[in-house]
Amino acid sequence: MAKGVATLRERDRYWLRHHDACEKSGLTAKAYARRHRISIQGLYQARKRLRARGALEAAAERRSKAKPGSGGGFARVEVAAAPKARYRVRLANGALVEWEGACGVDLARVLGAVSQLR
């Protein structure tokens, strides 16, 4: 327990005892509250109030729940370039046109020109 405990009201001492027990238990605040059938919101509000009164240290940086060496729960992902679309068209005049990833305007010109062939 931190400084200023003697000047706390009974309600604050109640929550301070729960806070200390929660820290020692190694459980998350939510799991601790569920196990002891206390309000998680009440525990969070009490922590805020106790910090404001100097009975608790400022909130420490949150600990990751990820397993050590697991990359923090994230995996590096690289997105491969999408393969270019490939097309093959046989026109009525027998011409075969194949292309890869052409834009619509260029494709329309090529098909128009090829369709004119005899």
C-alpha positions in Angstrom: 0.0 0.0 0.0 1.2 3.5 -0.8 1.4 6.7 1.3 -1.7 8.5 2.5 -3.5 5.3 3.5 -4.2 6.5 7.0 -6.3 9.4 5.8 -8.5 7.3 3.4 -12.1 6.6 4.1 -13.2 3.0 4.8 -14.6 2.6 1.2 -11.2 3.6 -0.2 -9.3 1.3 2.0 -11.7 -1.5 0.9 -10.9 -0.9 -2.8 -7.2 -0.4 -2.0 -7.1 -3.9 -0.4 -8.8 -5.3 -3.6 -6.3 -3.4 -5.8 -3.3 -4.8 -3.9 -4.7 -8.3 -3.9 -5.4 -8.1 -7.6 -1.9 -7.0 -8.3 -0.5 -9.9 -6.2 -2.8 -12.4 -7.8 -1.3 -12.1 -11.3 -4.9 -12.1 -12.7 -6.2 -9.5 -15.0 -8.4 -6.9 -13.2 -11.4 -8.4 -15.1 -10.7 -12.0 -14.0 -10.0 -10.8 -10.4 -13.3 -8.9 -10.2 -15.2 -11.9 -11.6 -13.5 -14.3 -9.1 -14.3 -12.0 -6.1 -17.7 -10.9 -7.4 -16.9 -7.3 -7.4 -17.7 -4.7 -10.0 -14.9 -4.2 -12.5 -16.2 -0.6 -13.1 -16.0 -0.1 -9.3 -12.4 -1.3 -9.2 -11.4 0.9 -12.1 -13.1 4.0 -10.6 -11.6 3.3 -7.2 -8.1 3.0 -8.8 -8.6 6.4 -10.5 -9.8 8.0 -7.2 -7.0 6.4 -5.2 -4.4 7.7 -7.7 -5.9 11.2 -7.5 -5.6 11.1 -3.7 -2.0 9.9 -3.9 -2.7 6.4 -2.4 -1.6 4.7 -5.6 1.2 5.4 -7.9 0.4 6.7 -11.4 -0.7 4.0 -13.8 2.2 1.9 -15.1 2.6 1.2 -18.7 0.4 -1.7 -19.7 1.9 -5.1 -20.0 1.4 -7.1 -23.2 -0.5 -10.4 -22.8 1.4 -11.9 -25.7 3.8 -14.8 -25.0 7.4 -13.7 -24.8 9.2 -14.1 -28.2 5.9 -14.2 -30.1 6.4 -10.8 -31.7 3.9 -9.1 -29.6 0.9 -11.0 -31.0 1.6 -9.8 -34.5 3.2 -11.5 -37.4 4.9 -9.7 -40.3 3.0 -10.1 -43.5 4.1 -9.1 -46.9 1.6 -8.8 -49.7 2.7 -10.1 -53.0 2.0 -8.2 -56.1 -1.2 -9.4 -57.7 -0.5 -11.3 -60.9 -1.4 -9.5 -64.1 -4.6 -10.5 -65.7 -4.0 -12.6 -68.9 -6.5 -12.7 -71.7 -6.9 -14.6 -74.9 -9.5 -13.9 -77.6 -10.1 -15.5 -80.9 -11.9 -13.2 -83.3 -14.4 -14.2 -86.0 -11.8 -13.6 -88.7 -9.6 -16.2 -87.0 -7.1 -13.8 -85.5 -5.9 -14.7 -82.0 -5.2 -11.9 -79.6 -3.4 -12.5 -76.3 -2.5 -9.8 -73.8 -1.5 -9.3 -70.2 -2.8 -6.5 -68.0 -3.6 -4.0 -70.7 -5.9 -1.1 -69.9 -9.3 -0.9 -71.4 -8.6 2.0 -73.9 -5.5 0.3 -75.3 -7.3 -3.0 -75.5 -10.2 -1.5 -77.4 -7.8 -0.1 -80.0 -5.9 -3.4 -80.5 -9.1 -5.4 -80.8 -10.6 -2.8 -83.2 -7.5 -3.0 -85.4 -7.3 -6.8 -85.3 -11.0 -7.2 -86.2 -10.3 -5.2 -89.4 -7.8 -7.7 -90.6 -8.7 -10.3 -93.3 
